[in-house]
Amino acid sequence: MNLRKALQKIFKIIALRKIRNSKYNQIVTHLTEDEKLVLYNLSKKLENGMVMVEVGSYLGASACFLAWGCSKKTNIFYCIDTWENDSMTEGKRDTYNEFIFNTKDFKDLIKPLRGNSVDVAKTFQGEINLLFIDGDHSYESCLQDWVSWEPFLDRNAIVVFHDIGWAEGVQRVVQEKIVPIAKKEKQLPNLYWAWI
């Protein structure tokens, strides 16, 4: 192993320890520690004044890692969800107050927009620098999320999709819509991201 790879491995171990020991790691989520680290690092690399949008925020774990990464900047972060667990396996329940409690450290950065992603997009204005789609994983819903939010993406924006490892709808949207326009792609077993 060369020195560069050894240093990268050491830095990753240190970063994962930071993730593992953070209070945000206690929030119930389907994200792995590696996925949390990717979200943290992607947002950390954003410049000041950039805009992030998350479709499907659930209890706020992914929102916390994205917000934590850019918390020292003047960025804006819109979290979109019905917070009614419409497509969660645990059943329908209102999770909005849990989201607000879990993300309270970032209340100046996070702007929750409660509603269906497609409906919220109809009134959205501005450009997006990082879009994270983790809503309903059916092909139709994932495609609607993409089609609704893609027009707002700034040039060289980053798009992230969770659950690509098992959700056929997500896989299909990524293959049909993202891969053909991606300038650069990366993937973990269950997380895909690309610069477009």
C-alpha positions in Angstrom: 0.0 0.0 0.0 1.5 3.4 -1.0 1.7 6.3 1.4 -1.3 8.2 -0.2 -3.6 5.2 0.2 -2.5 4.6 3.7 -3.2 8.3 4.6 -6.6 8.1 3.0 -7.4 5.0 5.0 -6.3 6.7 8.2 -8.3 9.9 7.4 -11.4 7.7 6.7 -11.1 5.9 10.0 -10.8 9.2 11.8 -13.8 10.6 9.9 -15.9 7.5 10.6 -15.1 7.8 14.3 -16.3 11.4 14.2 -19.6 10.2 12.6 -19.9 7.2 15.0 -19.4 9.4 18.1 -21.8 12.2 16.9 -25.1 12.6 18.6 -26.7 12.6 15.1 -25.7 8.9 14.8 -28.3 8.1 17.4 -31.2 9.1 15.1 -33.1 6.2 13.6 -32.2 5.8 10.0 -31.5 3.3 7.2 -28.2 5.0 6.4 -24.9 3.2 7.0 -22.0 5.1 8.6 -20.2 5.2 5.2 -23.3 6.8 3.6 -23.5 9.4 6.5 -19.9 10.2 5.8 -20.5 10.7 2.1 -23.4 13.1 2.8 -21.3 15.0 5.3 -18.3 15.3 2.9 -20.5 16.2 -0.1 -22.1 19.1 1.7 -18.8 20.1 3.3 -17.3 20.7 -0.1 -20.1 23.1 -1.2 -19.2 26.7 -1.4 -20.9 29.5 0.7 -24.4 30.5 -0.4 -25.3 27.2 -2.1 -28.6 25.4 -1.9 -29.4 21.8 -0.9 -32.7 20.0 -1.3 -33.6 16.7 0.3 -36.7 14.9 -0.9 -37.7 12.4 1.9 -36.3 13.6 5.2 -38.0 11.1 7.6 -36.6 11.6 11.1 -33.8 13.9 10.1 -30.7 11.7 10.2 -29.5 12.4 6.7 -30.6 16.0 7.1 -28.3 16.3 10.1 -25.3 14.9 8.3 -25.8 17.1 5.3 -26.4 20.2 7.5 -23.4 19.4 9.7 -21.1 19.3 6.7 -21.9 22.8 5.7 -22.9 24.3 9.1 -20.1 26.9 9.1 -21.4 28.3 5.8 -24.3 30.5 4.8 -26.0 27.8 2.8 -29.8 27.1 2.6 -31.1 23.5 3.0 -34.7 22.6 2.2 -36.0 19.4 3.6 -39.2 18.1 1.9 -41.5 15.5 3.2 -45.1 14.9 4.2 -43.8 13.6 7.5 -46.7 11.2 7.5 -44.6 8.1 6.7 -46.6 7.6 3.5 -44.0 5.1 2.0 -42.3 3.8 5.1 -42.6 0.1 6.1 -43.4 1.0 9.8 -46.8 2.4 8.8 -48.5 5.8 8.7 -47.7 8.2 11.5 -46.8 11.8 11.9 -43.0 12.2 12.3 -42.7 16.0 11.8 -42.1 16.8 15.5 -39.4 14.2 15.7 -37.8 15.7 12.7 -37.9 19.2 14.2 -36.4 17.9 17.5 -33.7 15.9 15.8 -32.6 18.7 13.5 -32.9 21.5 16.1 -29.1 22.2 16.1 -29.5 23.3 12.5 -32.7 25.3 12.7 -31.1 28.3 11.1 -30.0 26.3 8.1 -32.8 23.8 7.6 -36.1 25.0 6.1 -38.7 22.2 6.3 -41.2 22.2 3.5 -44.1 20.0 4.4 -45.9 18.4 1.5 -45.6 16.1 -1.5 -42.4 16.7 -3.4 -44.0 17.2 -6.7 -46.4 19.8 -5.2 -43.6 21.6 -3.4 -41.5 21.8 -6.6 -44.4 23.7 -8.3 -43.8 26.7 -6.1 -40.0 26.4 -5.6 -37.8 29.2 -6.9 -34.0 29.2 -7.3 -31.2 26.9 -8.2 -30.1 23.8 -6.4 -26.5 22.7 -6.0 -27.1 19.4 -4.2 -30.2 17.3 -4.6 -30.7 14.2 -2.4 -33.7 12.0 -3.4 -34.8 9.5 -0.8 -38.6 9.5 -1.0 -40.9 6.9 -2.3 -38.8 4.3 -4.1 -41.3 3.2 -6.7 -40.3 3.9 -10.3 -43.2 6.3 -10.8 -42.7 8.3 -7.7 -38.9 8.4 -8.0 -39.2 9.5 -11.6 -41.7 12.2 -10.6 -39.3 13.5 -7.9 -36.5 13.6 -10.5 -38.6 15.3 -13.2 -40.0 17.8 -10.8 -36.6 18.9 -9.3 -34.2 18.5 -12.2 -35.1 21.8 -13.8 -33.8 23.6 -10.7 -30.3 22.0 -10.8 -27.4 24.4 -11.3 -24.7 23.5 -13.7 -22.3 21.1 -12.0 -24.9 20.2 -9.3 -24.6 17.0 -7.3 -27.5 14.5 -7.3 -27.7 11.7 -4.7 -30.0 8.8 -4.6 -30.4 6.4 -1.6 -31.5 2.8 -1.8 -30.1 2.1 -5.2 -28.9 -1.2 -3.9 -32.3 -2.8 -3.7 -35.1 -0.5 -5.0 -35.7 -1.3 -8.6 -37.5 2.0 -9.2 -34.5 4.0 -8.0 -32.1 1.9 -10.1 -34.2 2.4 -13.2 -34.4 6.2 -12.8 -30.7 6.4 -12.2 -29.9 4.3 -15.3 -32.4 6.0 -17.6 -32.1 9.6 -16.4 -28.8 10.2 -14.5 -26.2 8.0 -16.0 -26.6 9.5 -19.5 -26.0 13.0 -18.2 -23.5 12.3 -15.4 -20.0 13.9 -15.7 -18.7 11.8 -12.8 -20.3 9.1 -10.8 -19.6 7.3 -7.5 -21.5 4.6 -5.6 -21.6 2.7 -2.4 -23.7 -0.5 -2.3 -26.9 1.5 -1.5 -26.0 5.2 -2.3 -25.3 6.7 -5.7 -24.1 10.2 -6.4 -23.1 12.1 -9.6 -22.1 15.5 -10.8 -24.2 16.6 -13.7 
